[in-house]
Every structure is written in structure tokens, then in C-alpha cells.
Amino acid sequence: MDGNEKAQNAIRMTWELMDILGFERERLGMEWLSASESTKFVQIIKGFTETIYKLGPSISKAA
């Protein structure tokens, strides 16, 4: 198993914990990019920021 696969498994396990704790999965993501994809990086960050803004403050169902 390479580093990318380990990271993807960690994301999946964290999503399961987020489900249990009442957090939206959209608050955590993972993308594969090369160092030369700066434009794509900016698009991903802008999209993620918009998603978080639309979700609003994080309120755990477990709280």
C-alpha cells in the first residue's frame, strides 16, 4: 500500500468518525495534484471554501 492509499484509508475512517459525531463529510476532502497544477489547486481551494461557507458553522449532533 502506497502513501496515497494510506491517506485515502485515513480519510475514509475519518469520514466514519465524522458520521458518528454528526459532522458533514463535505468538511473533509482529499485531492491528488502534481506540483505543476497550481490553477487546479486554486480552483479546489475556492470550491472547498465555498462549500464550507454554505455549510455554515459546524454544529455536532453529538454535542
HTML snippet that shows the backbone in 3Dmol.js (N, CA, C, O; Angstrom):
<script src="https://3Dmol.org/build/3Dmol-min.js"></script>
<div id="view" style="width:600px;height:400px;position:relative"></div>
<script>
const pdb = `
ATOM      1  N   MET A   1       0.857  -1.178   0.000  1.00  0.00           N
ATOM      2  CA  MET A   1       0.000   0.000   0.000  1.00  0.00           C
ATOM      3  C   MET A   1       0.901   1.238   0.000  1.00  0.00           C
ATOM      4  O   MET A   1       1.790   1.372   0.840  1.00  0.00           O
ATOM      5  N   ASP A   2       0.656   2.134  -0.954  1.00  0.00           N
ATOM      6  CA  ASP A   2       1.478   3.341  -1.023  1.00  0.00           C
ATOM      7  C   ASP A   2       0.890   4.459  -0.161  1.00  0.00           C
ATOM      8  O   ASP A   2      -0.166   4.299   0.451  1.00  0.00           O
ATOM      9  N   GLY A   3       1.582   5.575  -0.127  1.00  0.00           N
ATOM     10  CA  GLY A   3       1.155   6.692   0.713  1.00  0.00           C
ATOM     11  C   GLY A   3      -0.210   7.242   0.354  1.00  0.00           C
ATOM     12  O   GLY A   3      -0.985   7.602   1.240  1.00  0.00           O
ATOM     13  N   ASN A   4      -0.519   7.314  -0.949  1.00  0.00           N
ATOM     14  CA  ASN A   4      -1.830   7.815  -1.370  1.00  0.00           C
ATOM     15  C   ASN A   4      -2.953   6.904  -0.887  1.00  0.00           C
ATOM     16  O   ASN A   4      -4.001   7.379  -0.450  1.00  0.00           O
ATOM     17  N   GLU A   5      -2.729   5.599  -0.966  1.00  0.00           N
ATOM     18  CA  GLU A   5      -3.747   4.647  -0.500  1.00  0.00           C
ATOM     19  C   GLU A   5      -3.926   4.732   1.011  1.00  0.00           C
ATOM     20  O   GLU A   5      -5.049   4.652   1.509  1.00  0.00           O
ATOM     21  N   LYS A   6      -2.834   4.893   1.736  1.00  0.00           N
ATOM     22  CA  LYS A   6      -2.920   5.045   3.193  1.00  0.00           C
ATOM     23  C   LYS A   6      -3.691   6.315   3.550  1.00  0.00           C
ATOM     24  O   LYS A   6      -4.523   6.314   4.458  1.00  0.00           O
ATOM     25  N   ALA A   7      -3.407   7.383   2.834  1.00  0.00           N
ATOM     26  CA  ALA A   7      -4.111   8.644   3.088  1.00  0.00           C
ATOM     27  C   ALA A   7      -5.600   8.503   2.793  1.00  0.00           C
ATOM     28  O   ALA A   7      -6.430   8.993   3.558  1.00  0.00           O
ATOM     29  N   GLN A   8      -5.948   7.835   1.685  1.00  0.00           N
ATOM     30  CA  GLN A   8      -7.358   7.637   1.341  1.00  0.00           C
ATOM     31  C   GLN A   8      -8.061   6.797   2.401  1.00  0.00           C
ATOM     32  O   GLN A   8      -9.211   7.070   2.743  1.00  0.00           O
ATOM     33  N   ASN A   9      -7.384   5.779   2.924  1.00  0.00           N
ATOM     34  CA  ASN A   9      -7.965   4.973   4.001  1.00  0.00           C
ATOM     35  C   ASN A   9      -8.177   5.815   5.253  1.00  0.00           C
ATOM     36  O   ASN A   9      -9.189   5.671   5.938  1.00  0.00           O
ATOM     37  N   ALA A  10      -7.227   6.690   5.551  1.00  0.00           N
ATOM     38  CA  ALA A  10      -7.374   7.573   6.714  1.00  0.00           C
ATOM     39  C   ALA A  10      -8.566   8.506   6.535  1.00  0.00           C
ATOM     40  O   ALA A  10      -9.297   8.763   7.491  1.00  0.00           O
ATOM     41  N   ILE A  11      -8.768   9.012   5.329  1.00  0.00           N
ATOM     42  CA  ILE A  11      -9.917   9.877   5.043  1.00  0.00           C
ATOM     43  C   ILE A  11     -11.210   9.100   5.258  1.00  0.00           C
ATOM     44  O   ILE A  11     -12.140   9.604   5.887  1.00  0.00           O
ATOM     45  N   ARG A  12     -11.274   7.875   4.739  1.00  0.00           N
ATOM     46  CA  ARG A  12     -12.486   7.058   4.899  1.00  0.00           C
ATOM     47  C   ARG A  12     -12.802   6.806   6.369  1.00  0.00           C
ATOM     48  O   ARG A  12     -13.956   6.909   6.785  1.00  0.00           O
ATOM     49  N   MET A  13     -11.779   6.477   7.155  1.00  0.00           N
ATOM     50  CA  MET A  13     -12.007   6.237   8.586  1.00  0.00           C
ATOM     51  C   MET A  13     -12.455   7.519   9.285  1.00  0.00           C
ATOM     52  O   MET A  13     -13.321   7.488  10.159  1.00  0.00           O
ATOM     53  N   THR A  14     -11.863   8.637   8.896  1.00  0.00           N
ATOM     54  CA  THR A  14     -12.250   9.915   9.495  1.00  0.00           C
ATOM     55  C   THR A  14     -13.679  10.272   9.124  1.00  0.00           C
ATOM     56  O   THR A  14     -14.416  10.799   9.957  1.00  0.00           O
ATOM     57  N   TRP A  15     -14.092   9.991   7.871  1.00  0.00           N
ATOM     58  CA  TRP A  15     -15.486  10.223   7.480  1.00  0.00           C
ATOM     59  C   TRP A  15     -16.440   9.410   8.358  1.00  0.00           C
ATOM     60  O   TRP A  15     -17.494   9.906   8.757  1.00  0.00           O
ATOM     61  N   GLU A  16     -16.072   8.171   8.657  1.00  0.00           N
ATOM     62  CA  GLU A  16     -16.917   7.340   9.523  1.00  0.00           C
ATOM     63  C   GLU A  16     -17.042   7.964  10.908  1.00  0.00           C
ATOM     64  O   GLU A  16     -18.131   7.996  11.481  1.00  0.00           O
ATOM     65  N   LEU A  17     -15.934   8.459  11.444  1.00  0.00           N
ATOM     66  CA  LEU A  17     -15.980   9.143  12.739  1.00  0.00           C
ATOM     67  C   LEU A  17     -16.818  10.416  12.663  1.00  0.00           C
ATOM     68  O   LEU A  17     -17.569  10.728  13.587  1.00  0.00           O
ATOM     69  N   MET A  18     -16.688  11.139  11.571  1.00  0.00           N
ATOM     70  CA  MET A  18     -17.477  12.359  11.393  1.00  0.00           C
ATOM     71  C   MET A  18     -18.969  12.036  11.367  1.00  0.00           C
ATOM     72  O   MET A  18     -19.777  12.775  11.930  1.00  0.00           O
ATOM     73  N   ASP A  19     -19.334  10.925  10.710  1.00  0.00           N
ATOM     74  CA  ASP A  19     -20.736  10.492  10.695  1.00  0.00           C
ATOM     75  C   ASP A  19     -21.234  10.242  12.113  1.00  0.00           C
ATOM     76  O   ASP A  19     -22.328  10.672  12.478  1.00  0.00           O
ATOM     77  N   ILE A  20     -20.436   9.551  12.902  1.00  0.00           N
ATOM     78  CA  ILE A  20     -20.813   9.231  14.280  1.00  0.00           C
ATOM     79  C   ILE A  20     -20.971  10.502  15.105  1.00  0.00           C
ATOM     80  O   ILE A  20     -21.893  10.616  15.912  1.00  0.00           O
ATOM     81  N   LEU A  21     -20.074  11.450  14.900  1.00  0.00           N
ATOM     82  CA  LEU A  21     -20.073  12.685  15.686  1.00  0.00           C
ATOM     83  C   LEU A  21     -21.024  13.750  15.159  1.00  0.00           C
ATOM     84  O   LEU A  21     -21.239  14.773  15.809  1.00  0.00           O
ATOM     85  N   GLY A  22     -21.594  13.511  13.978  1.00  0.00           N
ATOM     86  CA  GLY A  22     -22.573  14.447  13.445  1.00  0.00           C
ATOM     87  C   GLY A  22     -22.012  15.553  12.572  1.00  0.00           C
ATOM     88  O   GLY A  22     -22.675  16.568  12.359  1.00  0.00           O
ATOM     89  N   PHE A  23     -20.813  15.376  12.068  1.00  0.00           N
ATOM     90  CA  PHE A  23     -20.218  16.368  11.175  1.00  0.00           C
ATOM     91  C   PHE A  23     -20.460  15.978   9.720  1.00  0.00           C
ATOM     92  O   PHE A  23     -20.482  14.794   9.385  1.00  0.00           O
ATOM     93  N   GLU A  24     -20.640  16.961   8.872  1.00  0.00           N
ATOM     94  CA  GLU A  24     -20.835  16.702   7.453  1.00  0.00           C
ATOM     95  C   GLU A  24     -19.524  16.232   6.823  1.00  0.00           C
ATOM     96  O   GLU A  24     -18.461  16.791   7.093  1.00  0.00           O
ATOM     97  N   ARG A  25     -19.609  15.200   5.983  1.00  0.00           N
ATOM     98  CA  ARG A  25     -18.415  14.682   5.305  1.00  0.00           C
ATOM     99  C   ARG A  25     -17.779  15.718   4.388  1.00  0.00           C
ATOM    100  O   ARG A  25     -16.580  15.654   4.115  1.00  0.00           O
ATOM    101  N   GLU A  26     -18.564  16.659   3.917  1.00  0.00           N
ATOM    102  CA  GLU A  26     -18.037  17.679   2.997  1.00  0.00           C
ATOM    103  C   GLU A  26     -16.984  18.567   3.656  1.00  0.00           C
ATOM    104  O   GLU A  26     -16.277  19.304   2.969  1.00  0.00           O
ATOM    105  N   ARG A  27     -16.875  18.499   4.983  1.00  0.00           N
ATOM    106  CA  ARG A  27     -15.893  19.316   5.688  1.00  0.00           C
ATOM    107  C   ARG A  27     -14.477  18.753   5.578  1.00  0.00           C
ATOM    108  O   ARG A  27     -13.519  19.387   6.022  1.00  0.00           O
ATOM    109  N   LEU A  28     -14.344  17.573   4.992  1.00  0.00           N
ATOM    110  CA  LEU A  28     -13.033  16.948   4.821  1.00  0.00           C
ATOM    111  C   LEU A  28     -12.945  16.362   3.425  1.00  0.00           C
ATOM    112  O   LEU A  28     -13.842  15.637   2.995  1.00  0.00           O
ATOM    113  N   GLY A  29     -11.894  16.666   2.731  1.00  0.00           N
ATOM    114  CA  GLY A  29     -11.726  16.135   1.388  1.00  0.00           C
ATOM    115  C   GLY A  29     -10.272  15.865   1.084  1.00  0.00           C
ATOM    116  O   GLY A  29      -9.375  16.212   1.852  1.00  0.00           O
ATOM    117  N   MET A  30     -10.063  15.236  -0.056  1.00  0.00           N
ATOM    118  CA  MET A  30      -8.708  14.922  -0.491  1.00  0.00           C
ATOM    119  C   MET A  30      -8.664  14.965  -2.008  1.00  0.00           C
ATOM    120  O   MET A  30      -9.560  14.458  -2.681  1.00  0.00           O
ATOM    121  N   GLU A  31      -7.634  15.562  -2.527  1.00  0.00           N
ATOM    122  CA  GLU A  31      -7.443  15.664  -3.975  1.00  0.00           C
ATOM    123  C   GLU A  31      -6.013  15.267  -4.312  1.00  0.00           C
ATOM    124  O   GLU A  31      -5.099  15.481  -3.516  1.00  0.00           O
ATOM    125  N   TRP A  32      -5.824  14.691  -5.487  1.00  0.00           N
ATOM    126  CA  TRP A  32      -4.493  14.368  -5.982  1.00  0.00           C
ATOM    127  C   TRP A  32      -4.104  15.411  -7.015  1.00  0.00           C
ATOM    128  O   TRP A  32      -4.830  15.645  -7.982  1.00  0.00           O
ATOM    129  N   LEU A  33      -2.951  16.035  -6.801  1.00  0.00           N
ATOM    130  CA  LEU A  33      -2.444  17.059  -7.716  1.00  0.00           C
ATOM    131  C   LEU A  33      -0.944  16.896  -7.877  1.00  0.00           C
ATOM    132  O   LEU A  33      -0.264  16.342  -7.013  1.00  0.00           O
ATOM    133  N   SER A  34      -0.451  17.381  -8.982  1.00  0.00           N
ATOM    134  CA  SER A  34       1.003  17.473  -9.134  1.00  0.00           C
ATOM    135  C   SER A  34       1.416  18.912  -8.824  1.00  0.00           C
ATOM    136  O   SER A  34       0.582  19.817  -8.793  1.00  0.00           O
ATOM    137  N   ALA A  35       2.687  19.102  -8.601  1.00  0.00           N
ATOM    138  CA  ALA A  35       3.186  20.439  -8.264  1.00  0.00           C
ATOM    139  C   ALA A  35       2.931  21.451  -9.373  1.00  0.00           C
ATOM    140  O   ALA A  35       2.900  22.654  -9.114  1.00  0.00           O
ATOM    141  N   SER A  36       2.750  20.986 -10.590  1.00  0.00           N
ATOM    142  CA  SER A  36       2.547  21.901 -11.720  1.00  0.00           C
ATOM    143  C   SER A  36       1.092  22.334 -11.895  1.00  0.00           C
ATOM    144  O   SER A  36       0.794  23.131 -12.784  1.00  0.00           O
ATOM    145  N   GLU A  37       0.192  21.830 -11.073  1.00  0.00           N
ATOM    146  CA  GLU A  37      -1.238  22.118 -11.240  1.00  0.00           C
ATOM    147  C   GLU A  37      -1.719  23.240 -10.316  1.00  0.00           C
ATOM    148  O   GLU A  37      -2.687  23.075  -9.574  1.00  0.00           O
ATOM    149  N   SER A  38      -1.040  24.362 -10.372  1.00  0.00           N
ATOM    150  CA  SER A  38      -1.384  25.469  -9.476  1.00  0.00           C
ATOM    151  C   SER A  38      -2.780  26.024  -9.749  1.00  0.00           C
ATOM    152  O   SER A  38      -3.485  26.395  -8.810  1.00  0.00           O
ATOM    153  N   THR A  39      -3.186  26.086 -10.998  1.00  0.00           N
ATOM    154  CA  THR A  39      -4.522  26.596 -11.329  1.00  0.00           C
ATOM    155  C   THR A  39      -5.597  25.684 -10.758  1.00  0.00           C
ATOM    156  O   THR A  39      -6.591  26.153 -10.205  1.00  0.00           O
ATOM    157  N   LYS A  40      -5.393  24.388 -10.895  1.00  0.00           N
ATOM    158  CA  LYS A  40      -6.351  23.427 -10.348  1.00  0.00           C
ATOM    159  C   LYS A  40      -6.391  23.525  -8.824  1.00  0.00           C
ATOM    160  O   LYS A  40      -7.460  23.422  -8.221  1.00  0.00           O
ATOM    161  N   PHE A  41      -5.224  23.724  -8.200  1.00  0.00           N
ATOM    162  CA  PHE A  41      -5.158  23.873  -6.749  1.00  0.00           C
ATOM    163  C   PHE A  41      -6.021  25.048  -6.288  1.00  0.00           C
ATOM    164  O   PHE A  41      -6.792  24.928  -5.336  1.00  0.00           O
ATOM    165  N   VAL A  42      -5.883  26.168  -6.965  1.00  0.00           N
ATOM    166  CA  VAL A  42      -6.666  27.359  -6.615  1.00  0.00           C
ATOM    167  C   VAL A  42      -8.159  27.072  -6.760  1.00  0.00           C
ATOM    168  O   VAL A  42      -8.948  27.466  -5.901  1.00  0.00           O
ATOM    169  N   GLN A  43      -8.554  26.394  -7.834  1.00  0.00           N
ATOM    170  CA  GLN A  43      -9.967  26.056  -8.050  1.00  0.00           C
ATOM    171  C   GLN A  43     -10.489  25.152  -6.935  1.00  0.00           C
ATOM    172  O   GLN A  43     -11.602  25.346  -6.446  1.00  0.00           O
ATOM    173  N   ILE A  44      -9.699  24.179  -6.541  1.00  0.00           N
ATOM    174  CA  ILE A  44     -10.109  23.255  -5.484  1.00  0.00           C
ATOM    175  C   ILE A  44     -10.291  24.000  -4.165  1.00  0.00           C
ATOM    176  O   ILE A  44     -11.283  23.795  -3.465  1.00  0.00           O
ATOM    177  N   ILE A  45      -9.343  24.855  -3.828  1.00  0.00           N
ATOM    178  CA  ILE A  45      -9.429  25.610  -2.572  1.00  0.00           C
ATOM    179  C   ILE A  45     -10.631  26.545  -2.585  1.00  0.00           C
ATOM    180  O   ILE A  45     -11.340  26.649  -1.584  1.00  0.00           O
ATOM    181  N   LYS A  46     -10.868  27.221  -3.695  1.00  0.00           N
ATOM    182  CA  LYS A  46     -12.039  28.101  -3.789  1.00  0.00           C
ATOM    183  C   LYS A  46     -13.327  27.301  -3.636  1.00  0.00           C
ATOM    184  O   LYS A  46     -14.240  27.721  -2.925  1.00  0.00           O
ATOM    185  N   GLY A  47     -13.402  26.154  -4.300  1.00  0.00           N
ATOM    186  CA  GLY A  47     -14.589  25.314  -4.192  1.00  0.00           C
ATOM    187  C   GLY A  47     -14.803  24.808  -2.779  1.00  0.00           C
ATOM    188  O   GLY A  47     -15.930  24.789  -2.284  1.00  0.00           O
ATOM    189  N   PHE A  48     -13.716  24.393  -2.124  1.00  0.00           N
ATOM    190  CA  PHE A  48     -13.816  23.911  -0.748  1.00  0.00           C
ATOM    191  C   PHE A  48     -14.262  25.034   0.184  1.00  0.00           C
ATOM    192  O   PHE A  48     -15.099  24.828   1.063  1.00  0.00           O
ATOM    193  N   THR A  49     -13.701  26.215  -0.016  1.00  0.00           N
ATOM    194  CA  THR A  49     -14.083  27.370   0.802  1.00  0.00           C
ATOM    195  C   THR A  49     -15.563  27.693   0.628  1.00  0.00           C
ATOM    196  O   THR A  49     -16.253  27.979   1.606  1.00  0.00           O
ATOM    197  N   GLU A  50     -16.050  27.649  -0.599  1.00  0.00           N
ATOM    198  CA  GLU A  50     -17.477  27.893  -0.855  1.00  0.00           C
ATOM    199  C   GLU A  50     -18.345  26.842  -0.167  1.00  0.00           C
ATOM    200  O   GLU A  50     -19.380  27.169   0.415  1.00  0.00           O
ATOM    201  N   THR A  51     -17.926  25.591  -0.235  1.00  0.00           N
ATOM    202  CA  THR A  51     -18.680  24.510   0.410  1.00  0.00           C
ATOM    203  C   THR A  51     -18.771  24.736   1.910  1.00  0.00           C
ATOM    204  O   THR A  51     -19.850  24.623   2.491  1.00  0.00           O
ATOM    205  N   ILE A  52     -17.655  25.053   2.535  1.00  0.00           N
ATOM    206  CA  ILE A  52     -17.639  25.281   3.985  1.00  0.00           C
ATOM    207  C   ILE A  52     -18.499  26.489   4.335  1.00  0.00           C
ATOM    208  O   ILE A  52     -19.229  26.466   5.326  1.00  0.00           O
ATOM    209  N   TYR A  53     -18.417  27.534   3.533  1.00  0.00           N
ATOM    210  CA  TYR A  53     -19.228  28.728   3.779  1.00  0.00           C
ATOM    211  C   TYR A  53     -20.713  28.383   3.721  1.00  0.00           C
ATOM    212  O   TYR A  53     -21.488  28.825   4.569  1.00  0.00           O
ATOM    213  N   LYS A  54     -21.113  27.588   2.714  1.00  0.00           N
ATOM    214  CA  LYS A  54     -22.518  27.203   2.574  1.00  0.00           C
ATOM    215  C   LYS A  54     -22.980  26.309   3.719  1.00  0.00           C
ATOM    216  O   LYS A  54     -24.134  26.386   4.143  1.00  0.00           O
ATOM    217  N   LEU A  55     -22.080  25.456   4.223  1.00  0.00           N
ATOM    218  CA  LEU A  55     -22.442  24.585   5.344  1.00  0.00           C
ATOM    219  C   LEU A  55     -22.645  25.388   6.625  1.00  0.00           C
ATOM    220  O   LEU A  55     -23.435  25.003   7.488  1.00  0.00           O
ATOM    221  N   GLY A  56     -21.941  26.486   6.743  1.00  0.00           N
ATOM    222  CA  GLY A  56     -22.053  27.316   7.932  1.00  0.00           C
ATOM    223  C   GLY A  56     -21.265  26.738   9.091  1.00  0.00           C
ATOM    224  O   GLY A  56     -20.480  25.806   8.918  1.00  0.00           O
ATOM    225  N   PRO A  57     -21.480  27.296  10.271  1.00  0.00           N
ATOM    226  CA  PRO A  57     -20.753  26.814  11.446  1.00  0.00           C
ATOM    227  C   PRO A  57     -21.013  25.328  11.675  1.00  0.00           C
ATOM    228  O   PRO A  57     -22.111  24.825  11.436  1.00  0.00           O
ATOM    229  N   SER A  58     -19.995  24.656  12.134  1.00  0.00           N
ATOM    230  CA  SER A  58     -20.109  23.228  12.404  1.00  0.00           C
ATOM    231  C   SER A  58     -20.786  23.015  13.754  1.00  0.00           C
ATOM    232  O   SER A  58     -20.301  23.467  14.792  1.00  0.00           O
ATOM    233  N   ILE A  59     -21.903  22.325  13.713  1.00  0.00           N
ATOM    234  CA  ILE A  59     -22.623  22.011  14.948  1.00  0.00           C
ATOM    235  C   ILE A  59     -22.761  20.501  15.016  1.00  0.00           C
ATOM    236  O   ILE A  59     -23.488  19.899  14.226  1.00  0.00           O
ATOM    237  N   SER A  60     -22.071  19.901  15.952  1.00  0.00           N
ATOM    238  CA  SER A  60     -22.103  18.449  16.083  1.00  0.00           C
ATOM    239  C   SER A  60     -23.429  17.985  16.660  1.00  0.00           C
ATOM    240  O   SER A  60     -23.939  18.574  17.614  1.00  0.00           O
ATOM    241  N   LYS A  61     -23.994  16.917  16.074  1.00  0.00           N
ATOM    242  CA  LYS A  61     -25.220  16.322  16.605  1.00  0.00           C
ATOM    243  C   LYS A  61     -24.966  15.685  17.957  1.00  0.00           C
ATOM    244  O   LYS A  61     -25.893  15.496  18.745  1.00  0.00           O
ATOM    245  N   ALA A  62     -23.703  15.352  18.230  1.00  0.00           N
ATOM    246  CA  ALA A  62     -23.358  14.690  19.485  1.00  0.00           C
ATOM    247  C   ALA A  62     -23.228  15.670  20.643  1.00  0.00           C
ATOM    248  O   ALA A  62     -23.188  15.250  21.799  1.00  0.00           O
ATOM    249  N   ALA A  63     -23.163  16.956  20.357  1.00  0.00           N
ATOM    250  CA  ALA A  63     -22.953  17.959  21.416  1.00  0.00           C
ATOM    251  C   ALA A  63     -24.177  18.141  22.280  1.00  0.00           C
ATOM    252  O   ALA A  63     -24.161  18.946  23.211  1.00  0.00           O
TER     253      ALA A  63
END
`;
const viewer = $3Dmol.createViewer("view");
viewer.addModel(pdb, "pdb");
viewer.setStyle({}, {cartoon: {color: "spectrum"}});
viewer.zoomTo();
viewer.render();
</script>
